[in-house]
Amino acid sequence: MGHSTIDGTPLTMKLMASDAAELLKAIGIDRADVMGWSMGSIIAQEMALAYPDRVGKMILYGTAVDSAPVKAALDGMVR
């Protein structure tokens, strides 16, 4: 996960939030309720901050507001 970008751009929570918003736009959904679990909940928060008009209700499960520990754990899985 996170090592499949086309051009080597670092994958961030903000980038994944942007990707999710663009996906909704591409499939014709103007506004959605968003549920995120663990890292997905951090992405949902970023999406709500960056695209408040696109996010209705949020369900955040197993969440955090600081993505640094999540990123450190994911980085530790890379060999």
Protein Blocks (a to p, Z undefined) as FASTA:
>chain_A
ZZacfnopacdfklmmmmmmmmmmmnopabdcdddehjlmmmmmmmmmmmmmlpccddde
hiafbfklmmmmmmmmpZZ
